[in-house]
Amino acid sequence: MADSLAMPFVLDATRRALDNIFIERFWRSIKYEDIYLHDYVTPRETRHGVAAYIAFYNDERPHQSLDYATPASVYGLVSPVRTTP
């Protein structure tokens, strides 16, 4: 499938480690800034809370690595769903 899309397919250990750090940092943020602070009882409540946090993370939370801008402003993104817990 990668050949049909003309995409390079590289699976070396260095590349995976660098890709993984962004995901690890995101999961650390979501755990410490949302999940550990809220007492979610049901899976539905958890989904809504996490969706609201992701919207906050992308649209409102300044990121040091982006010169204290939001990802939405840097990359021109719009969150598809705005939910309130």
Secondary structure, DSSP 8 states (H G I E B T S, - for coil): -TTTTT------HHHHHHHHHHHHHHHHHHIIIIITTS---SHHHHHHHHHHHHHHHHHT--BGGGTTB-HHHHHT---S-----
